[in-house]
Amino acid sequence: MPDINAPNTALAQDGVTVTFAEIPSLAGRSFTGDWFAVDANKLPLFDEASYVDENPDGYDLSVYPEQLVEGFHLLSLLDHLMSRVLRPAPGEIAGWNYGLDRVRFVSPVRAGERMRLTFEVLEAEPRGDNYLLLFDCVIEVENRKRPGFTAQWRVLWVPGDDGDNEDEECRDE
């Protein structure tokens, strides 16, 4: 878990923009995002966008906490929360989701509860002309000792944003 009091920790306020040349220097750095809450009115939109509302058997909502932000909904927020803290330089870097490891939903998160992303860049490894970054992510929930969830997230940062980069590394591993 990132130590937000460490000297190599950046707080979100304005976020950090990173150039392609600076990517290797990210390894070992920690970041902390601003507080964020999911609007309860948007919960049904996620169900609709992910087709959960069309599951043939449905599910019994009475077994879940009221206004629960479902696990995959929380995971989908990683990109939004990270981009408020650490941003690739526009036009210089494009990020491709590479995968998730060690995802754990530790405690329920409800709409309206304030949460924030803290993370450490564990690795920034060269992959051909690209970099594969490994982020150790924790979603903290305000006034709670246990996090909402933890995950290690891999993102491939490639030069440029023309969308034509079909990295063979992506498909081979």
C-alpha positions as CSV (number, residue, x, y, z in Angstrom):
1,M,0.0,0.0,0.0
2,P,1.4,3.4,-0.9
3,D,2.8,5.5,2.0
4,I,1.1,8.9,1.4
5,N,3.5,10.6,3.8
6,A,6.6,9.5,2.0
7,P,8.7,12.3,0.3
8,N,8.2,10.8,-3.1
9,T,4.4,11.1,-2.8
10,A,2.4,13.5,-5.0
11,L,-1.0,14.7,-4.0
12,A,-3.7,15.2,-6.7
13,Q,-4.7,18.9,-6.4
14,D,-3.5,19.8,-10.0
15,G,-2.3,16.3,-11.0
16,V,1.1,15.4,-12.6
17,T,1.6,15.4,-16.3
18,V,4.3,13.0,-17.5
19,T,6.2,13.1,-20.8
20,F,7.3,9.9,-22.5
21,A,10.9,10.5,-21.4
22,E,9.9,10.8,-17.8
23,I,8.1,7.4,-17.6
24,P,11.1,5.5,-16.1
25,S,11.4,8.0,-13.3
26,L,7.9,7.1,-12.1
27,A,9.0,3.7,-10.6
28,G,8.8,3.9,-6.8
29,R,6.7,7.1,-6.7
30,S,3.4,7.2,-4.8
31,F,0.3,9.3,-5.6
32,T,-2.9,10.3,-3.8
33,G,-6.0,11.5,-5.5
34,D,-8.7,13.8,-4.4
35,W,-11.8,12.6,-2.6
36,F,-14.6,11.5,-5.0
37,A,-18.1,10.1,-4.5
38,V,-20.3,8.1,-6.9
39,D,-23.7,9.9,-7.4
40,A,-26.5,7.5,-6.5
41,N,-28.4,8.7,-9.6
42,K,-25.7,7.2,-11.8
43,L,-25.8,3.7,-10.4
44,P,-28.5,2.6,-12.9
45,L,-26.5,4.0,-15.8
46,F,-23.6,1.6,-15.0
47,D,-26.1,-1.3,-14.9
48,E,-27.5,-0.3,-18.2
49,A,-24.1,0.3,-19.9
50,S,-22.8,-3.1,-18.7
51,Y,-26.1,-4.8,-19.5
52,V,-26.5,-6.0,-15.9
53,D,-30.0,-4.8,-16.1
54,E,-30.6,-7.4,-18.8
55,N,-29.4,-10.4,-16.9
56,P,-32.0,-13.2,-17.5
57,D,-32.2,-14.3,-13.9
58,G,-31.6,-11.0,-12.3
59,Y,-30.4,-10.9,-8.7
60,D,-31.9,-10.4,-5.3
61,L,-31.0,-6.8,-4.4
62,S,-32.1,-7.4,-0.8
63,V,-28.8,-9.3,0.0
64,Y,-26.7,-6.2,-0.9
65,P,-26.2,-3.0,1.1
66,E,-28.4,-0.2,-0.1
67,Q,-26.9,1.9,-2.9
68,L,-23.9,-0.5,-3.2
69,V,-21.4,0.5,-5.9
70,E,-20.9,-2.9,-7.5
71,G,-17.3,-4.2,-7.8
72,F,-16.9,-3.9,-11.5
73,H,-18.3,-0.4,-11.3
74,L,-15.6,0.4,-8.8
75,L,-12.9,-1.1,-11.1
76,S,-14.2,1.0,-14.0
77,L,-13.5,4.1,-12.0
78,L,-9.8,3.4,-11.8
79,D,-9.1,5.2,-15.2
80,H,-11.1,8.2,-14.2
81,L,-9.5,8.5,-10.7
82,M,-6.0,7.9,-12.0
83,S,-6.3,10.5,-14.8
84,R,-7.1,13.1,-12.2
85,V,-3.7,12.4,-10.5
86,L,-1.3,11.1,-13.1
87,R,-1.7,12.1,-16.7
88,P,0.3,11.1,-19.8
89,A,1.2,14.2,-21.8
90,P,-1.5,14.8,-24.4
91,G,-0.5,13.7,-27.9
92,E,2.7,12.2,-26.6
93,I,1.5,9.1,-24.8
94,A,-1.5,6.8,-25.2
95,G,-2.4,4.4,-22.4
96,W,-3.7,0.9,-23.2
97,N,-5.3,-1.2,-20.4
98,Y,-3.1,-4.3,-20.1
99,G,-4.8,-6.1,-17.3
100,L,-5.4,-6.4,-13.5
101,D,-3.8,-8.6,-10.9
102,R,-4.7,-9.3,-7.3
103,V,-8.1,-7.5,-7.3
104,R,-9.8,-7.7,-3.9
105,F,-13.0,-6.1,-2.9
106,V,-12.3,-5.6,0.8
107,S,-15.3,-3.6,2.1
108,P,-18.5,-2.4,0.5
109,V,-18.6,1.1,-1.0
110,R,-22.0,2.9,-1.2
111,A,-23.0,5.8,-3.4
112,G,-22.3,9.1,-1.7
113,E,-19.4,7.7,0.3
114,R,-16.2,9.6,-0.3
115,M,-13.3,7.6,-1.6
116,R,-9.9,8.3,-3.1
117,L,-7.3,6.5,-5.1
118,T,-3.8,6.1,-3.7
119,F,-1.2,4.2,-5.7
120,E,2.4,3.4,-6.1
121,V,4.1,2.9,-9.5
122,L,5.8,-0.5,-8.8
123,E,7.3,-0.9,-12.2
124,A,7.9,1.1,-15.4
125,E,9.5,-1.5,-17.7
126,P,10.4,-0.9,-21.3
127,R,8.5,-3.1,-23.8
128,G,10.0,-2.4,-27.2
129,D,9.2,1.3,-27.9
130,N,6.6,1.3,-25.1
131,Y,6.5,1.1,-21.3
132,L,4.5,-1.4,-19.2
133,L,3.6,0.2,-15.9
134,L,2.4,-1.6,-12.9
135,F,0.3,0.4,-10.4
136,D,-0.4,-0.9,-6.9
137,C,-3.9,0.7,-6.3
138,V,-5.9,1.2,-3.2
139,I,-9.3,2.8,-3.0
140,E,-9.5,4.4,0.5
141,V,-13.0,5.1,1.9
142,E,-13.2,8.2,4.2
143,N,-13.4,7.4,7.9
144,R,-12.7,3.7,7.4
145,K,-9.7,1.7,8.2
146,R,-10.3,-1.0,5.5
147,P,-10.1,0.0,1.9
148,G,-13.0,-0.4,-0.6
149,F,-10.8,-2.4,-2.9
150,T,-7.2,-3.1,-3.9
151,A,-5.8,-4.0,-7.3
152,Q,-2.6,-4.1,-9.2
153,W,-3.2,-2.5,-12.6
154,R,-1.0,-2.9,-15.7
155,V,-1.1,-0.2,-18.3
156,L,0.9,-0.1,-21.5
157,W,2.0,3.5,-22.4
158,V,2.8,3.9,-26.0
159,P,4.2,6.9,-27.9
160,G,1.6,9.1,-29.6
161,D,-2.1,8.8,-29.7
162,D,-2.8,8.0,-33.4
163,G,-4.4,4.7,-32.5
164,D,-2.4,2.8,-35.1
165,N,0.0,1.2,-32.7
166,E,-0.8,-2.5,-32.8
167,D,1.8,-3.7,-30.3
168,E,2.6,-7.4,-30.7
169,E,3.5,-7.5,-27.0
170,C,-0.2,-6.9,-26.2
171,R,-1.4,-9.9,-28.0
172,D,1.4,-12.3,-27.2
173,E,1.3,-12.3,-23.4
